[in-house]
Amino acid sequence: MSRIHKLIVPIMLTMNLCACGSESIQKGSNIQNFEQNHYITHANTYQNGVIYTGSEGSSTAAYFLDYESMQAVPLCNKPNCAHKDTSCLAFQCVQDSIMPFVYQGMVYWFHTDSKITDSDDGRSTAYQFQTTCYCGNMTTGEVESFVEIPDVSMKDAIEFVISNHTLYIIGCDCAYQEEDGSWTEMSRIGDQYLYAINLDTADVKNYGLINDAPTASYNWTLNGAMFADVELTGIYQNKLYLSYRYVDDPNDIIDYVNTGDPDSPDWSDAGTAIPWHRVNKCLNLETDTIEPSEYPAADLIQDDTYIYYMDGQYHVMDADGTETVSADIPANNSRNLTFVNGIFWDGPQSTCFQPKTGETHVLSETYSDTNLTVIAYYKERYIINYTDENNLIHFEAVPESDLIGGIVE
């Protein structure tokens, strides 16, 4: 069996990279968008490859890994570029944005500026955001401002959906004022709004506040921001789903944060430690209105498949609403669950569930402890990535027989 390994080191990139310039243009500008709904989170996947952020020496840049060759190229048009300053498109697009994305051959990313302003009477201050969505041409390297969005930050957005030429993304008013009047800016906290950006016309629509429960703002008090973000989970049956959680008494979160053990594997499982209320909403794409969801909050929506966790099992609903249930599996609160080639993959738990057969499998011994993510299926190989004990990130193309192990009874 042949397997191709690709390694990325946080400090140094050690992949087999193609040269800059013409090779980058040839591969990078040929990134193929999905024709239907495209949900982007931990892996920014396309029909023929994946975009990721990697480091080479002291610089960080965006790269495109081609599934066919399993080689990576920077999203850069300049020959002999070191990818160390903003004259390089691959460098510029990852300096402020966690996840740049490609649409019709252009690279898009978000940059947010912020400032503190005084009131007219000088007795109070306000924290103001201004977000710009930029787009860069991979052939020429030219960059231009695409849209301006006031009053929110989008630079730390980790989930967004592209559907029917429109990008859906969460914008946050994520500044917190302390009792002494000072300000703290955090990620994905505070009031959070759903935005739609038409990638053809640059029209922007704000659908309003999503986490609108009276006490939702307390989620991020005293470093509780890990529980505060609105989760944009994807599109199912022509509805875009969003969820968030809140508590009636903010002291429940404060007590948990102050007494929880961060080294405990259960510390992030706030669902069993805090009396959450979970709100699940959806944007009806036919009526363009937000409405309550009839389903429990999803852990994953991918390929028009709705997956949620309840009573120790994952429930998988296909496009027609037919539901199958996995074997008992511990809950996974990470965002690296995937549904690829008709199989639900829970890499951190080293399991996968096949709805067509109703079987839950463990991963093979080779990959059982790798905490892998299955990101794509291409030419009878699964494209996976994982981090090893030396903190190296691997990309591999693996046949199913080498990846899936025995059945969980």
N, C-alpha and C positions, 0 to 999 in steps of 0.2 A: 504494500500500500504506500502511495506517495502522499506526502502532506507538505504544504508550503507554510513555513513560519515567517511571520513578520513581527518585528519587535519595536516597541516605542518606549524609550526611557524618559521619565519626566525631565531630566536634565539634558540628555543627549538623544537624538533620534538615530536609531541604528537600523533603519529599514533600507531595502534596496530601492533607492530613489532614482527616478528618471531625471535627466538634466532639465534645468530651467529653460524658459524661452519657448521655442517651437514645440518641443515635446509636451510641455505643460499645456499650451494652447490646444494641441491636437487632442489630448485626453480630457483636460479639464472642461473645455467648452463643449464637449460631447456628452456631458452628464445628462442622463435621460430621466426626466420627471415622470412620476406615475400619472396615469391619465385620470385616475379617480382620487379619492381622498388620501391625503398624505399626512400621516401623523408623525411628528418629529419630537423626539425626547432624547434619551441617552445616545441613540445612534441615528445620525442624520442620513438615512438610507435613500437610495435611488434605484432605478431598475438595474443599473449596471455597475453600481459601486456605492461607497460610503464616504462621507466627508467627516473628518475628525480633526482635532487640534493636537499638534505634536510639537516637540521642542528639538532643536538642533543647536547644540552649544548653549548660548545664553538667550537665544531668540525663540519665540513661539509663533507658529504660523498655521494656516489652514491647509490641509492636504486632502487629496482625493485618492482613495484606494480603489483601483479597478479590479472587479471580480475576475475578469478573464485572465489577466496576467498576474494578479495579486501583487502588483507594484503600485507605488504611490507617487503622485506628482503634487507639487505645491500649486495652489491657485494663483499663479504668478505668470506674467507674460514677459518678464525681463530676462534676457540672457545673463548667466553668471551672477545671479542675484543672491545676496547673502540672507535675505528675508529678515533684516534687522531694523528697518525703519519704515515710516509710513509711505515712502515712495513705492513700496512693495505691496501689492494688493493682498497677497496671502498673509502678510504681517498685519496690515491695517485692519482687516476685517475681524480679527480676534482680540484686539486690544481692549474693547469695551463690551463685546457681545459674547456670551457663552456659546452660542450656537449660530454661526452664520449659515445661510441656506442658499441654494441655487434655484432659480426659476427662469426657464427659457434662456439659458446661457449667461445669466447675470447673477452676480453674488450680492446678497442683501445682508445687512446687519444693522444693529441698533446702537446708538450712542446717546447717553443721557447726561446733560449738564444740570447742575443744581446750584442754588445760591440762597442765602438768607437775606431777607429784606425787612426793613423797618416799616412800621405803620406810619401813617401821616402824623400822628401825635407823638411818635417815638416811644410809646409805652409798651409796645408788643412787637414781636417779630413773626415772620412767616417763612416757611421753607418751600421754595418753588423749584419745580422740575420742568425741563424742556427736553423732549426726546426727538431725535432725528433718525429716520430710517434712510440709510445710504445704500446705493447700488453701484457696483463696479463691473466694468466690462472686462472679461477675462482675455479678450483678444488685444485690446488697446491698453488696458490698465487704467483707463480713465474712471474717475469716481465722481458721482454727483449726489446731491441731496434729493431723495425721492419724495418723502413726506415729512412734515413737522407735526408733532403731537404734543400739546402743552399739558402741564400739570401732573404728568405721571412718568414713572421710570419703567423702561422695558429692557434695560441692559442685562438684567439677570434672569430674563425669561428662559425657562428650561423646557417648556412645552408649547407647541403651536401646531396648527392644522392648516393645510392648504387644500381648498376645495373650490372647484368652479372659478378659478382665477383669483380667489380671495384668500388672504391670510387672516386667520383668527388667532388672537394673542391676548394675554392678560397684561394690563398696565396697572402699576401700583403707586399709590401715594404713600410711600414707604419711609417717611421721616417721623420720628418720635420725639416729642418735646418733654424733657425732664422737668421735675418740679422747680429746679433752679432757673428754668428758662432756656437752658442749652438744648441743642438738637443732636439727635443720633440718627444716621441713615442706615437702614438695614436692608436685607434682600427679601422680596416677596412677602411683605407684611402690610398691615394697615388696610385702608380701603382699596379694593381691587375691582377693576372694571374690565369688561369684555369689549375688545375692539375688533373691527373688521376692516382690513385694508385691501382694496382692489388693486392687484398687482399689474393690471393693464391700464387703469385710468388714474391711479393714485388717490381715489376717493376714500375717505376715512369715515367710519361710523362708530360711535360710542353707544353701546347698548345699556350702559348704566352700571350702577353698583351691583356686584354679584353677592359678596358676603355681607348681606344687609340685615342679619339678625342683630338685635339691639346690643348684645354683648360680644359680638364677633371680634371687635377691636381689641379685646383683652387677650386674645390668643397670643399676642406677641409681647405682652408685658413681662419684664424680667427674663429676657432671653428665651421666651417661648416661641420664637419665630419659626422653629422647626415644625410647628403645628399650624402655621397661620396661612399658608398659601392656598389659593384657589387652584384646584387641580383640573386642568383641561384634558379630559380623558379620551376624546375622539368622537367620530361620527358613526352612528348606528341608525339604520332605517331612516336616513335623511334628517337626523337630529344630532346636534352637537351637544355633548354632555359635559357639564361642569359640576364640581362638588366642593364643599368646604365643611368645616366643623367648628363648633363653638361650645362653650359651657355657660351655665347660668351664673356660676360663681367663679370669678377669675382666680380666687385663692386656690381652687383645685389645681390649676396649672402651676401657680407659684409654688405650692407645696411639692408638686411632683418634680419640678425643675430643681428645687433646692435640695430634695432628699433622694432623687433617683441616682442610680449608679451608672455613669456613662459607659463603664466597662462591661456592664451586664448585657448579654444578648437580648434581654427583654426590655431594655431601657427605652428603645425607640417604639415599642409596642404600646403606644399611649392609649389604644383602644381598650385595653384591659385595666388601665390604671387611672384614667380620667373619665368622668361621666359625660362623654361627648354627646352632642346632638349632631347628626350628620345630615346635611342638606344636599340634595341632588336635584339639579336643574337641567334643562336642555333648551337650546335654541332651535326652534322648529324652522328648518331652512326653507320650507314651503311658504309659511306665513310670515317669516322673519320676526317672530316674537319669542320671548323667553317664557317658559312655562314649567310647572313642577314635573318631575320625572315619575313615571309609574314603577321604575325599577330601583333596587338598591344601588348605592353608589358603586360605580365600576372600578375595578383594579386595573383593567386594561380594555381598550376597544381598538381592534385592528382587523382589517379586511372584513368590515361589516360583521364582526363577531364581538359580542358583549360578554365580558367575563367579570364576575364578582365573587367575593368570598363570603361564605355564611356557614356557621355551625361546623367549622373545621374542614370544609370542602370548597373547592372551586366549582362554580356553576358556569357553564359555557353555553351561550345562546347563539345559534347560527343566524344567518340573515333572515330566515323564515320564522324565527322565534322558537325553534325546537331546542330544548334544553337537555344537556347531559351533565353529569356530576362526577367529579374526580373521586379517587380514594381520599382518605383522611390525609391532609398535608398541613403542616404548620403554616400560619399566615406569613406572608412575605410583604413587608412594608417598604421595600425598595422600589425603584422605578425601572428595574431592568427585567421585568416580565415581558415576554413577546409571544406573538402568535404567528408562526412561520410555517408554511407548507401544510396547513391544516392541523398543526400541533401546537398546544399551549406549553411554552417552555418557562420553567421556573429554575433558572440556573443556580441562584443562591441556595435553593433547597435540593439541588441535584436531582430534580424530577422533571418529567414531562407527561402530559396527558393528551391522549388521542381520542377526541370526541367520536370519531367514526366507529371505533372499536370499543369505546368505553374503558380502555385500559390505561392505567397509570404506570409509568416505568421510572426506574431510577436511571441516571446516566451511567455510562460505562465506567469501569474502574479508572480508566485513563483520565477522565474528566470529572469524576465525582467530587473532588475537593477543589476545583479550580474557580468556583464562583463565576462561571462563564455567562455570557449573554449570546444567544443565537440571534443574529441580526438579519440574515437573509438566506434564501435557498437559490442556488444558481448552478445549473447544469449538473444536477444530481449530487451536489455538495452543499453542506450547510456552512455558511460563513459565520464564524464565531470569533469572539474576542474575550480575553480574560487576562488578569494580572497574576504573575507568578510570585514566588517568595522573594525574589530579588527586585520586586516592583517594576518588572518589565511587562508591558502590555503586548500580548500576542494576537495577531490576526491569523486565522487558519481556515482552510477549506477542507471539510471533513465529510466523508460518506456517512450515511445514516447508520450503517452497521458498526462503525467505530464509535458512534456517539451515544446510542441508546443501549441500555442494559436490561436487566430483568424486570419482571412485572411486580408491582406493589400489590400485595393481596389486601 
